[in-house]
Amino acid sequence: MSRFGPALPIDAVLSEIAGSLARGSRAVLVAPPGAGKTTRVPLALLDEDWAAERKIILLEPRRIAARAAAERMAGALHERVGETVGLRMRAQSLTGPKTRLEVVTEGVFARMILDDPALEGVAAVIFDEFHERSLDADLGLALALDAASALREDLRVMVMSATLDGARVAGLLGDAPVIVSEGRAFAVETRYLGRNPDERIEAAAVAAALRAVREEHGSILVFLPGQGEINRAAVLLAERLDPARIEIAPLYSAIDRAAQDRAIAPVKAPMRKIVLATSIAETSLTIEGVRIVVDCGLARAPRYEPDRGLTRLETVRVSRAGADQRRGRAGRTEPGVCYRLWEEAANGALDAYSVPEIMAADLSGLVLDLASWGVRDALSLQWLDPPPTPALKEARALLHEIGAIDAAGALTQEGKAIAGLALPPRLGRMIVAAARDGEAHAAAEVATLLTERGLGGDSPDLAARLERFARDRSPRAGDARKLARAFARRAGGKADTSGSGSGAACGRFLAAAFPDRIARARGKPGEFLMANGRAASLEPHEALAREPFLAIGEITGKAGSARIIAAAALSEAEIEAVAGERIIVEEEVSFAPERAMLKARRRRRLGALSLSEQNLPVAASPDAAVALAEGIAALGIGRLPFTKALSQWRDRVAFLKRFEPGDGWPDLSDAALEQTAADWLAPFIAGRTSLASITADDVGKALSSLLPWPMRQRLDAEAPEYFTTPAGSRIALDYGAEGGPVLSVRAQELYGLSDHPKLAKGRVPLTLELLSPASRPIQITRDLPGFWAGSWASVKAEMKGRYPRHLWPDDPASAAPTARAKPRGT
């Protein structure tokens, strides 16, 4: 039996922990869930000489875990929280003159050390459940190590975790000793149930919970991704279970303290309990009576999209470490059972650990805090995982845009005011700006609703939630109102004339904080497009679904199915007032393919949103000519008014390009001309506004420009337009044939021709299609002398009988050519 309560596995290593911290200032403790590290280690260290008359700070990743830990340690001392053991978290502080051990949430610790870098009066900082790797924990550890190296060599820093690479953390802490507690874990049988992917996750979890009720005894802890799934599961279970025998208890961060206490508290047998929880219950918390776990295998994780400038919640698979943590909850007090809603073979596909938040988060708050610390280069500090450079760059750009840092990365006066609010920078700036207009209180309440989930209900209409929040008299709502008042006081500015609980200005405040999320309705009710180019939607029955404009504060889901979580209606006048300097007025000329003509519009645009449009006459300009040329090319270059002569001209060039490939002849194929229409066509259609207004002469001049004068001369010499027969006729050549140019000519017109005609500097024989007097083909040849000397005799015999009035000489190579029949009497 320990002086702090019943013996726990961690007691076996308490002396080793104390010795390590007496000899040095760093230590790493790896202890499984249930070992007692959270509540036993800090109390045991209070009596160490190095801690005399100074405080120990215990950091917890979640408020519910912080409160539970503080109450357990205070209970072990037979005291109330606020005496020896204190509690400090956002919106609540319970400390007193006797307080020696403060349980602090990670986010609050960051504010503490920024306000007091030397941590005066603090002997040690203990980071509990560090494996959760929140952004605040990584920042807090980096700042604590920096403070210890520069200001406080005597400051003890200890990192504790159940599932962590202890050696890696020890290296970060300067090769600190790693202490391992074997802990105490009862056997847990794992049963893999699998899941139909088409089945909703809460339905599958409920089925598994009902099976556990039938098969096992004891209370049940069901892990679900988020509040929505928990609430739906609670409804399904309530329909199937007797509330007199089984209590259903939701557990997530947004519910009030009384509901959290009910979820954690034990029930008296034969009563059983089913706790429906998010990842909040993975670590730190001990839920009395639980010996069965149902794990859905999913969790919600924030994912920041730098190119969109927003953070969304994404449903992801739990890591192997997370699954082990969840499974371990079933073996805290007795042997248990864990039902997993996936196949055993799928374990290998799970990531070993969850992605640290620093690798996938919006880093603007971190960069602002570092600027407050006096650090412009985040990578100069010690990190277990350094923040990604692209995300740091994006964060600096945002902070510079809102005036929080200057071009060199130094904190500005505006940035100092924003940083002092301990809010996401955009929300902090919203309150600071509102304070200048005497509206700090109203803006602070909007910021509080956005950061304190569940206040005012879960409607996506933030204005409606704000009005419900004003009527809420619960302790949590009271704490939130105190927090909002504190924000307003810190922001300063003009006397605050804003009222409380009015949602009239919600849209304006949201638009000021997130101008890139100003959204316009499109298509069906509930569908919106944001200024950042991303789509988002509401259920059609929501009141906001038919608003023309929204300001969106929060969304969830992926790009193709983003859902609006918090928004407010917005008027055009408010858009103008809030984002007027971002609105771009531009005159745009575009091609209307359905009418094959240009149209001009004056457009007022906010990012991807078109706020208004006005039709204009199309003015002649190089850009307009390019738009028309490219629009026609998209329809197909064949839509241009090509005459036979122009088509032949293109074929002639194509012929020489084919048979003289190294001589620089341009590619005039449809595909090539379509790709380069802006270059060759646009300069010759200036002032034209439609396809119908372009003439064949325009096209001819444009095509001619593609050949310099020397090549035009070569074209006429090497691929002439006409062939002049010995009889004096000028006959157009067909260059479009696959085998080369073709001359269709009556045989009589070639009498006297003893050499075969050739093109392309004599390299390509002309294909001769010899015709009868009635212009019907009688022979195709590329060797005229051979034809005269060979098969002419048989052709002559046939033709002479069919056309006796025409000349059919025995030796056409030496006969006189003629384009007419022989005279009568000859």
C-alpha positions in Angstrom: 0.0 0.0 0.0 1.4 3.4 -1.1 0.9 6.5 1.0 -1.0 7.8 -2.0 -3.4 4.8 -2.2 -3.4 1.2 -3.3 -0.2 -0.2 -4.7 0.2 0.4 -8.4 2.8 -1.1 -10.9 4.5 2.3 -11.3 5.5 2.2 -7.6 8.3 -0.2 -8.5 10.2 2.4 -10.5 9.4 5.5 -8.5 12.8 5.5 -6.8 14.5 5.1 -10.1 12.6 8.0 -11.5 13.5 10.1 -8.5 17.2 9.1 -8.7 17.4 10.0 -12.4 15.9 13.4 -11.9 18.2 14.0 -8.8 21.3 13.2 -10.9 20.2 15.0 -14.0 17.5 17.2 -15.4 15.9 14.9 -18.1 14.1 11.6 -18.0 11.8 9.5 -20.2 9.2 7.1 -18.7 7.5 4.4 -20.7 4.7 2.8 -18.9 1.6 1.0 -20.2 -2.0 2.1 -19.5 -3.1 1.3 -16.0 0.5 1.5 -14.5 -0.4 4.6 -12.5 2.1 7.0 -14.0 -0.3 10.0 -14.4 -1.4 10.2 -10.8 1.5 8.6 -8.9 4.7 10.0 -10.4 4.0 13.8 -9.9 2.9 13.2 -6.3 6.0 11.1 -5.5 8.3 13.9 -6.9 6.9 16.6 -4.7 9.1 15.6 -1.8 12.4 15.7 -3.8 14.9 18.2 -2.6 15.1 19.9 -6.0 11.4 20.4 -5.9 11.3 22.0 -2.5 8.9 25.0 -2.3 8.5 25.0 -6.0 5.8 23.7 -8.4 5.6 20.7 -10.6 3.6 21.1 -13.8 1.9 18.0 -15.2 0.8 18.5 -18.8 -2.3 16.6 -20.1 -3.4 16.5 -23.8 -7.1 16.8 -23.0 -9.2 18.8 -20.6 -11.3 15.8 -19.5 -8.1 13.9 -18.7 -6.6 16.9 -16.9 -9.6 17.3 -14.7 -9.8 13.6 -13.9 -6.1 13.4 -13.0 -6.3 16.5 -10.8 -9.3 15.1 -8.9 -7.7 11.7 -8.4 -4.5 13.1 -7.1 -6.3 15.6 -4.8 -8.4 12.7 -3.6 -5.3 10.7 -2.8 -4.2 13.5 -0.6 -7.7 13.8 0.9 -8.1 17.3 -0.4 -10.0 19.2 -3.0 -8.7 20.4 -6.3 -7.2 23.9 -5.7 -5.2 23.0 -2.6 -2.0 21.0 -3.0 -3.1 19.9 -6.4 -4.4 22.6 -8.8 -5.9 22.6 -12.2 -5.4 25.1 -15.0 -7.1 24.8 -18.4 -8.8 27.0 -20.8 -11.9 28.7 -19.2 -11.1 27.2 -15.8 -8.4 27.7 -13.2 -8.4 26.1 -9.7 -5.3 27.0 -7.8 -4.4 28.5 -4.4 -1.5 29.6 -2.2 -0.8 26.0 -1.2 -0.7 24.6 -4.7 2.5 22.7 -5.5 1.3 20.5 -8.4 -0.6 22.0 -11.3 -2.3 19.8 -13.8 -2.3 21.9 -17.0 -3.6 21.3 -20.5 -0.9 21.5 -23.2 -2.4 24.6 -24.9 -2.4 26.5 -21.6 1.2 25.6 -20.8 2.3 27.2 -24.1 0.7 30.5 -22.9 2.3 30.0 -19.4 5.8 29.7 -20.8 5.4 32.5 -23.4 4.3 34.8 -20.5 7.1 33.6 -18.3 10.0 32.1 -20.3 12.0 31.3 -17.1 9.1 29.5 -15.5 9.9 31.1 -12.2 8.9 28.9 -9.3 8.6 25.8 -11.4 10.8 22.9 -10.6 9.7 20.4 -13.3 7.5 20.0 -16.3 6.1 16.6 -17.0 4.7 15.8 -20.4 2.1 13.0 -20.0 0.7 10.9 -22.8 3.2 12.5 -25.2 2.6 9.8 -27.8 -0.6 11.7 -28.8 1.8 14.2 -30.3 -0.4 17.2 -30.3 0.9 20.4 -31.8 0.7 22.1 -28.4 2.8 19.3 -26.8 5.5 19.5 -29.5 5.6 23.3 -29.1 5.6 23.2 -25.3 8.5 20.7 -25.3 10.5 22.7 -27.8 10.0 25.9 -25.7 10.7 24.1 -22.4 14.0 22.7 -23.8 15.0 26.1 -25.2 14.2 27.8 -21.8 16.1 25.1 -19.9 19.2 25.5 -22.1 19.2 29.3 -22.0 17.6 30.4 -18.7 16.9 27.4 -16.4 19.6 24.7 -16.3 17.9 23.4 -13.2 14.5 22.9 -14.8 13.5 19.2 -14.9 11.8 18.0 -18.0 10.3 14.5 -18.1 8.3 12.9 -20.9 5.9 10.0 -20.1 4.0 7.8 -22.5 2.5 4.3 -22.9 3.3 3.8 -26.6 6.3 5.8 -27.6 9.7 5.3 -29.1 11.5 6.0 -25.8 15.0 6.0 -27.3 14.1 8.6 -29.9 12.6 10.9 -27.3 15.6 10.3 -25.0 17.9 11.4 -27.9 15.9 14.7 -28.2 16.4 15.2 -24.5 20.1 14.8 -24.7 20.4 11.0 -24.2 18.2 11.1 -21.1 17.7 7.9 -19.2 14.7 5.8 -20.2 12.8 4.2 -17.4 10.4 1.3 -18.2 7.6 0.2 -16.1 6.2 -3.3 -16.9 2.9 -2.2 -15.6 0.0 -4.5 -14.9 -2.3 -5.6 -17.7 -4.9 -8.4 -17.5 -5.3 -10.7 -20.4 -7.5 -9.3 -23.2 -9.1 -11.6 -25.7 -9.3 -10.0 -29.2 -12.2 -10.9 -31.4 -12.2 -9.7 -35.0 -15.7 -9.2 -36.4 -14.9 -7.4 -39.7 -17.4 -5.0 -41.2 -19.5 -4.6 -44.3 -18.1 -1.5 -46.0 -21.6 -0.5 -47.0 -22.8 -0.5 -43.4 -22.7 2.8 -41.4 -20.0 2.6 -38.8 -22.4 3.4 -35.9 -24.7 0.6 -36.9 -21.8 -1.9 -37.0 -20.6 -0.7 -33.6 -24.1 -1.0 -32.1 -24.4 -4.6 -33.4 -21.1 -5.4 -31.8 -22.1 -3.8 -28.5 -25.4 -5.7 -28.4 -23.4 -8.9 -29.1 -21.1 -8.0 -26.2 -24.1 -7.5 -23.9 -25.3 -11.0 -24.7 -21.9 -12.8 -24.6 -20.1 -11.0 -21.7 -20.5 -9.4 -18.4 -19.3 -5.9 -17.3 -19.5 -2.5 -18.9 -18.6 -1.7 -22.4 -16.5 1.1 -24.0 -17.3 1.7 -27.7 -14.8 3.8 -29.7 -16.4 5.9 -32.5 -14.9 8.6 -34.7 -17.0 11.6 -33.6 -19.9 13.2 -31.9 -22.3 12.6 -34.8 -21.7 8.8 -34.8 -21.9 8.7 -31.0 -25.3 10.5 -30.9 -26.7 8.2 -33.6 -25.4 5.1 -31.9 -27.0 6.3 -28.6 -30.4 6.5 -30.3 -30.0 3.0 -31.8 -29.0 1.5 -28.4 -31.8 3.3 -26.6 -34.3 1.7 -28.9 -33.0 -1.8 -28.1 -31.9 -1.8 -24.4 -33.7 -1.4 -21.1 -32.4 1.8 -19.4 -33.1 0.3 -16.0 -30.4 -2.4 -16.7 -28.0 -0.6 -19.0 -26.9 3.0 -18.9 -25.9 4.6 -22.2 -23.2 7.4 -21.7 -21.8 9.5 -24.5 -18.3 10.8 -23.9 -16.6 13.5 -26.1 -15.0 16.8 -25.4 -18.0 19.0 -26.3 -20.4 17.6 -23.7 -20.7 19.3 -20.3 -18.8 18.3 -17.2 -21.7 16.6 -15.6 -22.2 14.3 -18.6 -18.4 13.6 -18.6 -18.5 12.7 -14.9 -21.5 10.3 -15.5 -19.6 8.5 -18.3 -16.5 8.0 -16.1 -18.3 7.1 -12.9 -18.9 3.5 -11.9 -22.3 1.9 -11.8 -23.5 -0.5 -9.1 -24.1 -4.1 -10.1 -26.2 -5.5 -11.7 -26.4 -2.2 -13.6 -24.1 -2.1 -16.7 -22.9 0.8 -18.7 -22.1 1.4 -22.4 -19.8 4.3 -22.9 -19.7 5.7 -26.4 -16.5 7.6 -26.8 -14.1 9.3 -29.2 -10.4 8.9 -29.0 -10.6 11.0 -25.9 -10.9 7.8 -23.9 -7.8 6.1 -25.4 -5.4 7.2 -22.6 -5.2 8.8 -19.2 -8.8 8.2 -18.3 -9.9 5.3 -16.2 -13.5 4.4 -16.8 -14.6 2.2 -13.9 -16.1 -1.2 -14.5 -15.1 -1.4 -18.2 -13.9 -4.8 -19.3 -15.2 -4.9 -22.9 -14.0 -2.6 -25.7 -15.7 -2.3 -29.1 -13.2 -0.6 -31.5 -14.6 0.7 -34.8 -11.0 1.3 -36.0 -11.6 4.9 -37.0 -10.8 8.4 -35.6 -11.1 12.0 -36.5 -7.9 13.8 -37.3 -7.4 17.4 -38.4 -5.8 17.8 -41.8 -4.6 21.2 -43.0 -4.7 22.0 -46.7 -2.1 24.7 -47.4 -3.4 25.4 -50.9 -6.9 26.1 -49.5 -5.8 27.7 -46.3 -8.2 25.6 -44.1 -8.2 22.7 -41.7 -10.8 20.0 -42.1 -11.5 17.0 -39.9 -10.9 13.8 -41.7 -12.0 10.3 -40.7 -8.8 8.1 -40.7 -7.9 4.6 -39.7 -6.5 4.2 -36.2 -2.8 3.4 -35.9 -1.6 0.1 -34.4 -0.4 2.0 -31.3 -3.9 3.6 -31.0 -5.6 0.3 -31.5 -3.4 -1.2 -28.8 -4.2 1.7 -26.4 -7.9 1.1 -27.0 -7.6 -2.7 -26.5 -5.8 -2.1 -23.3 -8.8 -0.3 -21.8 -10.5 -3.7 -21.5 -7.7 -5.1 -19.2 -7.3 -2.3 -16.7 -9.0 -4.0 -13.7 -9.7 -7.6 -14.8 -9.4 -9.9 -17.8 -11.4 -8.4 -20.7 -12.5 -8.7 -24.3 -11.9 -6.4 -27.3 -14.1 -6.6 -30.4 -12.5 -5.1 -33.5 -14.6 -4.2 -36.5 -12.0 -5.2 -39.0 -10.3 -8.4 -40.2 -7.2 -9.6 -38.4 -5.3 -9.6 -41.7 -5.8 -5.8 -41.9 -3.6 -5.1 -38.9 -0.5 -5.1 -41.1 -1.9 -2.2 -43.1 -2.3 0.0 -40.1 0.3 2.7 -39.6 2.6 2.0 -36.6 1.8 5.4 -35.0 -0.6 8.3 -35.7 0.7 11.1 -37.8 2.0 13.8 -35.4 -0.2 16.9 -35.6 2.8 19.1 -36.4 3.1 17.2 -39.7 -0.4 17.9 -40.9 -1.6 21.0 -39.1 -2.0 24.7 -39.8 1.2 26.1 -38.3 0.1 29.7 -38.2 -0.5 29.6 -34.4 2.8 27.9 -33.9 4.7 30.5 -36.0 3.0 33.3 -34.1 3.9 31.8 -30.8 7.5 31.4 -31.9 7.6 35.0 -33.0 6.4 35.9 -29.5 9.2 33.8 -28.2 11.6 35.8 -30.3 12.3 32.9 -32.8 12.0 33.6 -36.5 13.4 30.3 -37.7 11.3 27.5 -36.3 13.9 24.9 -37.3 16.5 26.5 -34.9 14.6 24.8 -32.0 14.7 21.1 -31.0 11.8 19.1 -32.3 11.1 15.4 -32.3 9.7 15.9 -35.9 10.6 19.3 -37.3 7.7 21.3 -38.8 7.4 20.9 -42.6 9.0 23.8 -44.5 6.0 24.3 -46.9 3.6 24.6 -44.0 5.9 27.1 -42.2 6.1 29.2 -45.4 2.3 29.1 -45.7 1.9 30.1 -42.1 4.3 33.0 -42.4 2.5 34.2 -45.5 -0.8 34.2 -43.6 0.6 36.0 -40.6 2.2 38.6 -42.7 -1.1 39.1 -44.6 -3.1 39.8 -41.4 -0.3 42.1 -40.1 0.8 39.8 -37.2 4.5 39.7 -38.4 6.6 41.9 -40.6 8.4 40.9 -43.7 11.4 39.7 -41.6 9.2 37.5 -39.5 9.3 39.7 -36.4 6.2 40.2 -34.2 4.3 43.5 -34.9 2.1 45.4 -32.4 -0.9 43.9 -34.1 0.7 40.4 -33.8 1.4 41.0 -30.1 -2.3 41.7 -29.5 -3.4 38.7 -31.5 -0.9 36.4 -29.8 -2.1 37.6 -26.4 -5.6 36.0 -27.1 -4.3 32.4 -27.4 -6.6 31.8 -30.3 -6.1 30.6 -33.9 -4.5 33.8 -35.4 -7.4 34.5 -37.8 -9.9 34.4 -34.9 -7.5 36.5 -32.8 -7.2 39.1 -35.5 -11.0 39.1 -35.8 -11.5 40.1 -32.2 -8.6 42.7 -32.3 -10.1 44.3 -35.4 -13.6 44.2 -33.9 -12.3 45.9 -30.7 -11.3 48.9 -32.7 -15.0 49.3 -33.6 -16.3 48.6 -30.1 -17.5 45.1 -31.0 -14.9 43.0 -29.1 -17.5 41.2 -27.0 -19.7 40.0 -29.8 -16.6 38.9 -31.8 -15.2 37.1 -28.8 -18.4 35.1 -28.4 -18.3 34.1 -32.0 -14.7 32.9 -31.6 -15.6 31.1 -28.4 -18.4 29.1 -30.2 -16.0 28.2 -33.0 -13.3 26.9 -30.6 -15.6 25.3 -27.9 -17.5 22.6 -29.6 -21.1 21.9 -28.7 -22.0 25.2 -27.2 -25.3 26.5 -28.5 -26.1 23.1 -30.1 -24.9 21.6 -33.3 -26.8 23.6 -35.9 -24.6 24.8 -38.8 -26.2 28.2 -38.4 -23.7 30.0 -36.1 -26.1 32.9 -35.4 -28.8 30.5 -34.1 -26.2 28.8 -31.9 -25.1 32.1 -30.6 -28.7 33.0 -29.6 -29.1 29.6 -27.9 -25.8 30.0 -26.1 -27.0 33.3 -24.7 -29.9 31.4 -23.0 -27.7 28.5 -21.8 -27.2 28.6 -18.0 -25.1 25.5 -17.7 -21.7 25.7 -15.9 -19.9 25.1 -19.2 -21.7 27.9 -20.9 -20.9 30.1 -17.9 -17.2 29.3 -18.2 -17.4 30.0 -21.9 -18.9 33.4 -21.3 -16.1 34.2 -18.8 -13.6 33.2 -21.5 -15.3 35.4 -24.1 -15.2 38.4 -21.7 -11.5 37.7 -21.1 -10.8 37.7 -24.8 -12.7 41.0 -25.2 -10.8 42.6 -22.3 -7.4 41.5 -23.6 -8.3 42.9 -27.1 -8.8 46.4 -25.7 -9.8 49.0 -28.2 -12.8 51.2 -28.0 -15.4 50.9 -25.3 -17.3 47.6 -26.1 -20.7 48.6 -27.3 -21.6 45.2 -28.8 -24.4 43.2 -27.2 -24.3 39.6 -26.2 -26.2 36.8 -27.8 -27.1 38.6 -31.0 -26.3 36.7 -34.2 -26.8 39.7 -36.5 -23.1 40.3 -36.9 -22.0 36.7 -37.1 -21.6 36.6 -40.8 -19.6 39.8 -40.8 -17.2 38.6 -38.1 -16.7 35.2 -39.9 -16.0 36.9 -43.2 -13.4 39.1 -41.5 -11.7 36.1 -40.1 -12.0 33.9 -43.1 -12.5 36.0 -46.3 -11.4 33.0 -48.4 -14.4 31.2 -47.1 -17.0 33.7 -48.2 -19.3 31.5 -50.2 -22.0 32.0 -52.9 -24.9 29.8 -53.6 -24.9 27.7 -56.8 -27.1 25.1 -58.4 -29.3 23.3 -55.9 -30.3 24.6 -52.5 -27.5 23.9 -50.0 -24.6 24.0 -52.6 -22.0 26.7 -52.3 -18.7 27.8 -53.8 -16.2 29.5 -51.6 -13.8 32.2 -52.6 -10.9 29.8 -52.3 -12.4 27.8 -55.1 -13.6 24.9 -53.0 -17.2 23.6 -52.9 -19.1 23.0 -49.7 -22.7 22.0 -48.9 -25.5 22.0 -46.4 -28.5 19.7 -46.1 -31.3 21.3 -48.2 -33.6 21.5 -45.3 -31.3 23.8 -43.3 -32.3 27.4 -43.0 -29.0 28.6 -44.4 -29.4 26.4 -47.5 -31.3 29.1 -49.4 -29.1 32.1 -48.5 -27.4 33.7 -51.5 -24.2 34.3 -49.5 -22.6 32.6 -46.5 -19.5 33.2 -44.4 -18.2 29.7 -43.4 -16.3 29.2 -40.2 -15.8 25.4 -40.3 -16.1 22.5 -42.8 -15.4 18.8 -42.7 -15.0 16.1 -45.3 -13.0 15.8 -48.4 -12.9 18.1 -51.5 -15.7 16.3 -53.3 -18.1 16.1 -50.3 -17.2 19.0 -48.0 -19.9 19.6 -45.4 -20.5 23.0 -43.7 -20.3 22.7 -39.9 -20.5 26.4 -38.9 -21.6 29.3 -41.1 -23.7 32.5 -41.0 -25.7 34.4 -43.6 -23.9 37.3 -45.3 -25.2 40.3 -47.3 -23.5 41.8 -50.3 -23.1 45.0 -48.3 -21.2 43.1 -45.6 -19.0 41.5 -48.2 -18.2 44.9 -49.6 -17.4 46.3 -46.1 -15.3 43.3 -45.0 -13.5 42.3 -48.2 -13.8 45.3 -50.4 -10.0 45.6 -50.9 -9.9 42.0 -52.1 -12.6 42.5 -54.7 -11.2 42.7 -58.2 -13.0 44.4 -61.0 -12.0 43.0 -64.3 -13.2 43.2 -67.9 -13.0 39.8 -69.5 -13.4 38.8 -73.1 -14.3 35.1 -73.7 -15.4 32.9 -76.5 -18.9 31.6 -76.6 -18.7 28.3 -78.5 -22.4 27.9 -78.9 -22.5 31.1 -81.0 -18.9 31.0 -82.2 -18.3 34.6 -81.2 -16.7 36.7 -78.6 -18.5 38.2 -75.6 -17.2 40.8 -73.2 -18.2 41.2 -69.5 -17.2 43.4 -66.6 -17.0 41.2 -63.6 -16.6 41.9 -59.9 -14.7 39.0 -58.4 -13.7 37.8 -54.9 -11.3 35.0 -55.4 -13.2 32.3 -57.3 -16.6 34.0 -56.7 -18.2 36.2 -59.3 -20.2 38.8 -57.4 -21.7 40.5 -60.4 -21.4 40.6 -64.2 -22.3 43.2 -66.9 -22.2 42.6 -70.6 -20.1 45.0 -72.7 -19.4 45.5 -76.4 -16.3 43.7 -77.5 -13.4 46.1 -78.1 -10.7 45.4 -80.6 -7.5 44.3 -78.8 -4.8 41.8 -79.2 -6.3 39.8 -76.3 -9.7 39.7 -78.0 -8.1 38.4 -81.2 -6.3 35.7 -79.3 -9.5 34.7 -77.5 -11.3 34.4 -80.8 -8.4 32.5 -82.5 -8.2 30.0 -79.6 -12.0 29.7 -79.4 -12.2 28.8 -83.1 -9.3 26.4 -82.7 -11.1 24.6 -79.9 -14.1 24.2 -82.2 -11.8 22.8 -84.9 -9.7 24.6 -87.5 -11.8 23.2 -90.2 -14.5 25.7 -89.3 -12.5 28.5 -90.9 -13.5 29.6 -94.4 -10.9 27.6 -96.4 -11.2 27.9 -100.2 -10.0 25.2 -102.5 -6.9 27.3 -103.2 -6.1 27.7 -99.5 -6.6 24.0 -98.9 -4.3 23.2 -101.8 -1.8 25.7 -100.5 -1.6 23.8 -97.2 -1.4 20.5 -99.0 1.5 21.8 -101.1 3.4 22.8 -98.0 2.6 19.5 -96.4 3.9 17.7 -99.5 7.3 19.5 -99.3 7.5 18.9 -95.5 7.1 15.2 -96.2 9.5 14.9 -99.1 12.0 17.6 -98.0 12.0 17.0 -94.2 15.1 18.8 -93.3 14.4 22.0 -95.1 12.3 23.8 -92.4 8.8 23.5 -93.9 6.2 24.3 -91.2 3.6 21.8 -89.9 0.2 23.0 -91.2 -1.8 20.1 -90.0 -5.1 20.7 -88.2 -3.6 19.7 -84.9 -0.6 22.0 -85.3 -2.6 25.0 -86.5 -5.1 24.5 -83.6 -2.3 24.5 -81.0 -0.7 27.7 -82.4 -3.8 29.6 -83.4 -2.9 32.5 -81.1 0.4 33.0 -82.9 -0.5 32.7 -86.6 -4.2 33.6 -86.8 -4.8 36.2 -84.1 -2.7 39.0 -85.6 -4.8 38.8 -88.8 -8.2 38.9 -87.3 -7.9 41.9 -85.1 -11.2 43.7 -84.9 -13.2 40.5 -85.8 -15.6 39.3 -83.1 -17.0 36.1 -84.5 -16.2 33.2 -86.8 -18.7 34.5 -89.3 -16.8 37.8 -89.7 -13.5 36.1 -90.7 -13.0 36.0 -94.5 -11.0 33.6 -96.6 -8.7 36.5 -97.3 -7.9 36.8 -93.6 -7.1 33.2 -93.4 -4.9 33.3 -96.5 -2.9 36.2 -95.2 -2.5 34.5 -91.9 -1.3 31.2 -93.5 1.1 33.1 -95.8 2.8 34.6 -92.8 4.0 31.2 -91.8 6.2 31.1 -94.9 9.0 33.6 -95.4 9.4 35.1 -98.8 12.2 32.7 -100.0 10.2 29.7 -99.0 7.2 31.0 -100.9 9.3 31.2 -104.0 10.5 27.7 -103.4 6.9 26.5 -102.9 5.9 27.9 -106.3 8.9 26.3 -108.0 9.0 22.9 -106.2 5.3 22.4 -105.6 3.5 24.5 -108.2 -0.2 25.1 -108.0 -0.7 24.2 -111.7 0.8 22.0 -114.3 0.9 23.3 -117.9 0.4 20.6 -120.4 2.1 20.4 -123.8 -1.3 21.4 -125.2 -1.2 24.6 -123.2 -3.8 23.8 -120.5 -3.1 24.9 -116.9 -4.5 22.1 -114.6 -4.5 22.3 -110.8 -2.6 19.6 -109.1 -4.1 17.5 -106.3 -1.6 17.5 -103.4 -3.9 15.8 -101.0 -3.5 12.3 -102.3 -1.7 9.8 -100.0 0.8 8.7 -102.5 1.8 12.2 -103.6 0.6 14.9 -106.1 -1.8 13.8 -108.8 -2.5 15.3 -112.2 -5.7 14.3 -113.8 -5.4 15.0 -117.6 -6.7 13.7 -120.9 -4.1 11.6 -122.6 -4.2 13.7 -125.9 -2.9 16.8 -124.0 0.4 14.9 -123.1 1.3 13.8 -126.7 4.8 14.8 -127.5 5.9 14.5 -123.8 8.8 12.1 -123.7 10.0 12.8 -120.1 7.9 12.1 -116.9 7.1 15.3 -115.0 8.6 15.6 -111.5 8.3 17.9 -108.5 10.4 18.8 -105.4 13.6 19.5 -107.3 13.0 16.4 -109.5 12.8 14.0 -106.5 9.1 13.1 -106.7 7.5 11.9 -109.9 4.0 13.3 -110.5 1.2 10.7 -110.5 -0.6 10.9 -113.8 -4.2 9.9 -114.0 -4.7 9.7 -117.8 -8.3 10.3 -118.9 -10.3 9.4 -121.9 -11.9 12.1 -124.0 -14.9 11.7 -121.8 -12.7 12.4 -118.7 -12.8 8.8 -117.4 -9.7 7.2 -116.0 -7.9 4.9 -118.5 -4.5 4.6 -116.8 -2.5 5.7 -113.7 1.2 5.9 -114.2 4.4 7.4 -112.6 6.4 6.4 -115.7 5.0 8.1 -118.8 7.7 7.0 -121.3 7.3 3.4 -120.2 3.6 3.7 -120.6 3.9 5.1 -124.2 6.3 2.3 -125.1 4.4 -0.4 -123.4 0.7 -0.7 -122.6 -0.3 2.3 -124.8 -0.9 0.0 -127.7 -3.7 -2.0 -126.0 -5.2 1.3 -124.6 -5.1 2.9 -128.0 -6.9 -0.1 -129.6 -9.7 0.1 -127.1 -10.0 3.9 -127.1 -9.8 4.2 -130.9 -12.9 2.0 -131.3 -14.7 4.0 -128.6 -13.6 7.5 -129.6 -12.9 7.4 -133.3 -13.0 11.2 -133.7 -9.9 11.6 -131.5 -6.3 11.1 -132.4 -4.7 7.9 -131.2 -1.2 7.9 -132.7 1.1 4.9 -132.7 3.9 6.9 -131.1 2.4 9.5 -128.8 5.8 10.6 -127.5 6.4 12.2 -130.9 2.8 13.2 -131.7 1.5 16.8 -131.5 -0.6 17.4 -128.4 -4.2 18.5 -128.7 -7.0 19.5 -126.4 -9.6 18.9 -129.2 -11.0 16.1 -131.4 -9.3 15.7 -134.9 -10.8 17.9 -137.6 -13.4 16.4 -140.0 -12.0 14.8 -143.0 -8.7 13.8 -141.3 
